[in-house]
C-alpha cells in the first residue's frame, strides 16, 4: 500500500495488528476523523512507525470500550457493512471496539497535510 493512497473501502492493505492508538481528532467542519497511531512497518516487523489513519465523510463515530490503563492496542480493522457509498468500519482493540461510517480511509505520514 502506498502512503496517501485512498483505498475506497478496500482496507485489506492497511496492516494494523498490534498497532497502538495514540489519539483521535474529529474535524466536524471537514467531516473527518484522524487517528494518530503507531503501526507495524509490515506484517513481519515489530518496529512501530507513526502514521495517521484518515477517515473521510464521517458520521456515527462511536466508542465501545471499557476503562483499561494505557493506549488501546489495535487488533483488527475491517469493513463490516456497506450501504451505497457508506461503509461501517470497525476497529477492534484490546479495550473493546470503535465504529464509524465513512466513504474512504487513507493511511498517511504523520506530517502530511490532510485537508
N, C-alpha and C positions, 0 to 999 in steps of 0.2 A: 504494500500500500504506500502510495506517495503521500507525503505530508501536504495538507491543503486540498487534497482530492475529495470532492463531495461524493459520498457513496450512495446517495439516494436509497437508503434503507437496506442496502446490502452491506451490513456491518461486519460480515464474517472476516474481513481483512484487518479489523481493529482488534489486536490481541490485548486483553485487559486482565487476564487471570493473575492474581497476586499483586495487582496494582494497588496503589494507595490513593484514596480520595482525600485531597487536602482542603479544598474549599469550593463553594458553589456560588456563582454570581448570576442573579437574574437581571436582565436588561428588559424591563417591561415595555419600554418605548420601541425597541427593535424586535420584540417577541423572541428573545434569545436567552438560552441558559448556557453559561460557560462553566465547565468543571475543570479546576486545576487539579491535575493528577500526576502521580509518578507511575509510569507504565514500564513493563519489561521491554528491553531493547528488541527482543524477539522471543519466540517460544522456548528457546533453549537457554536463555540468559537469565541470570539472577540480578543483573545490573538494571536499576530503575532509572528512567530518564524523565525529566519534567516535560509535560505535554498539556495541551488544552483539548478537551472534548467540547465541541461547539454544536449545540442543538438549535436549529432554526425553526421559526414559526411555531413556537412552543405554547402549549396550554396544558392545564391539568397536571402540573408537576406536583407529585405527592411523595412523601417520605413515610415508609412503614418500617421504622427501625426502633429497636429498644435502646435503652441507655447502656452503652458499653464504653469503657475508657479507651481513649485513643482514636485515631483516624480509622474510618471504615476501610477494610481491605476488600477490593473488588474481586468477586469470584467469577462473574459472568455478565455479559451484556447481550441482550437478544431482542429481536422484534417479535412481540407476542400477539400482535393484532394489526391488520391493515384495513383501512376503510377509505376508499378514494385516494386522495393524496396524503392522508394522515396515517402515521404508524405509531403504535404504542410501543415504546421501548422500555424494557425492564432491566434494571441494573441490580443484580444480586450481590449482597455484601455479607460480611461476617456479622453485621449488626441487624440484618433483615433485608429489605429491598427498597428501591425507588422506582417510580414510573413517571413517564411523561409522554405526551403526544407531540409529535413534530413531523416536519417534512423531510429533514435531512440531518445527517451527523457528519461533522468534519473533524479530523484529527490534525492539530496544528502544533507548531513550536510555541512555547510559552510567550515569546516576544513578538509573534506575528500580530499585526494589527488586524483585528476581526471587526468588520463593520457590518 
